[in-house]
Amino acid sequence: MSIFTFRPHQCFVCGKTFVMNGDLTSHMRKHTKTEPTIPCTICWKMFERPGQLSEHMRLHTNERPFECKICGSRFRTKGYFNIHKTTHWIGRNFACELCGVTFKNPTGVRTHMFKVHGKNAATSRRQKKKDEQ
């Protein structure tokens, strides 16, 4: 058995399984709907976790700690940085399964699926992938 398929942590609400306990803990927040209790002292937006507030504060400070080593662009979140990195990939290696149009990254395919083929096409593709797992 591969360590990537062994998923010992299971959600008692919906049955979804996880490799790491921390992922299960994060998932459980979706079911508990905890009220945000941590306020931003600048705009008073409320957050559930300190990490969310820290990331939000970069909006006010314009801090951009994630730098692209290729072009020097800087980003506020690791997520935005990871999306940006795909713009440097060579070729158009990601294709739409419905019409064959190619893209430089998976985000391009997802956006295309939603805009061109509709919300249901994008959702049914994700559900099909989930069912295969």
C-alpha positions as CSV (number, residue, x, y, z in Angstrom):
1,M,0.0,0.0,0.0
2,S,1.4,3.4,-1.0
3,I,1.6,6.1,1.8
4,F,-0.4,8.3,-0.5
5,T,-3.4,6.1,-0.6
6,F,-3.4,5.2,3.1
7,R,-5.9,7.7,4.6
8,P,-6.5,6.8,8.2
9,H,-8.3,10.0,9.4
10,Q,-12.0,10.0,8.6
11,C,-14.6,12.6,9.1
12,F,-17.4,11.2,11.2
13,V,-19.9,13.6,9.6
14,C,-19.5,13.0,5.8
15,G,-17.0,10.1,5.7
16,K,-14.3,11.9,3.7
17,T,-10.8,10.5,4.5
18,F,-7.5,12.3,4.9
19,V,-3.8,11.3,5.1
20,M,-3.0,13.8,7.8
21,N,-4.9,14.6,11.0
22,G,-4.4,18.4,10.4
23,D,-6.3,18.1,7.1
24,L,-9.2,16.4,8.9
25,T,-9.2,19.2,11.5
26,S,-9.3,21.9,8.8
27,H,-12.1,19.9,7.0
28,M,-14.2,19.7,10.2
29,R,-14.4,23.5,10.3
30,K,-16.7,23.2,7.3
31,H,-19.2,21.2,9.3
32,T,-19.0,23.2,12.6
33,K,-19.4,26.7,11.0
34,T,-17.6,28.4,13.8
35,E,-18.2,32.1,14.2
36,P,-15.2,34.4,13.3
37,T,-13.9,35.9,16.5
38,I,-10.5,37.5,15.5
39,P,-10.9,41.1,14.3
40,C,-8.7,43.1,11.9
41,T,-7.8,46.2,13.9
42,I,-7.8,48.3,10.7
43,C,-11.1,47.4,8.9
44,W,-12.7,45.2,11.6
45,K,-13.3,42.3,9.2
46,M,-13.6,39.1,11.4
47,F,-11.6,35.9,11.0
48,E,-11.7,32.4,12.4
49,R,-8.0,31.7,12.6
50,P,-4.9,33.9,13.3
51,G,-3.3,32.7,10.0
52,Q,-6.3,34.2,8.1
53,L,-5.8,37.5,9.8
54,S,-2.1,37.5,9.2
55,E,-2.7,36.9,5.4
56,H,-5.4,39.6,5.4
57,M,-3.1,42.2,7.1
58,R,-0.9,42.0,4.0
59,L,-3.7,43.9,2.2
60,H,-3.2,46.8,4.5
61,T,0.6,46.7,4.7
62,N,1.1,45.8,1.0
63,E,3.6,43.2,2.1
64,R,4.4,40.7,-0.6
65,P,6.7,38.1,0.9
66,F,6.6,35.6,-2.0
67,E,9.0,36.4,-4.8
68,C,9.3,34.8,-8.2
69,K,12.9,33.9,-8.9
70,I,12.3,34.0,-12.6
71,C,10.8,37.4,-13.2
72,G,11.0,39.1,-9.8
73,S,7.2,39.6,-9.3
74,R,6.1,39.5,-5.7
75,F,2.8,38.2,-4.2
76,R,0.8,38.6,-1.1
77,T,-0.2,34.9,-0.7
78,K,1.5,31.6,-1.5
79,G,-1.6,30.7,-3.5
80,Y,-1.3,33.6,-5.8
81,F,2.4,32.9,-6.2
82,N,1.8,29.3,-7.1
83,I,-0.7,30.3,-9.7
84,H,1.8,32.8,-11.1
85,K,4.6,30.2,-11.4
86,T,2.6,28.3,-13.9
87,T,2.9,31.3,-16.3
88,H,6.5,30.3,-16.8
89,W,5.8,26.7,-17.8
90,I,6.8,26.0,-21.4
91,G,4.2,24.7,-23.8
92,R,0.5,24.2,-23.6
93,N,0.3,20.8,-21.9
94,F,-3.2,21.0,-20.4
95,A,-6.2,20.3,-22.7
96,C,-9.9,20.6,-22.2
97,E,-11.4,17.1,-22.2
98,L,-14.5,18.3,-24.0
99,C,-13.2,20.3,-26.9
100,G,-9.4,19.9,-27.0
101,V,-8.4,23.5,-26.5
102,T,-5.0,23.6,-24.8
103,F,-3.7,25.8,-22.0
104,K,-0.4,26.5,-20.2
105,N,-1.7,25.5,-16.8
106,P,-4.6,23.6,-15.1
107,T,-6.2,26.9,-13.9
108,G,-6.7,27.9,-17.6
109,V,-8.5,24.6,-18.2
110,R,-10.8,25.1,-15.1
111,T,-11.6,28.6,-16.1
112,H,-12.3,27.6,-19.7
113,M,-14.5,24.7,-18.6
114,F,-16.6,27.0,-16.4
115,K,-16.9,29.9,-18.9
116,V,-17.3,27.9,-22.2
117,H,-18.9,24.6,-21.2
118,G,-20.8,25.9,-18.2
119,K,-20.8,25.3,-14.4
120,N,-22.3,21.8,-14.7
121,A,-19.5,20.6,-17.1
122,A,-16.8,21.8,-14.6
123,T,-18.6,20.4,-11.6
124,S,-19.4,17.0,-13.2
125,R,-15.7,16.7,-14.3
126,R,-14.6,17.3,-10.7
127,Q,-17.2,14.8,-9.4
128,K,-16.0,12.2,-11.9
129,K,-12.4,12.6,-10.7
130,K,-13.5,12.3,-7.1
131,D,-15.5,9.1,-7.8
132,E,-12.4,7.6,-9.4
133,Q,-10.4,8.0,-6.2
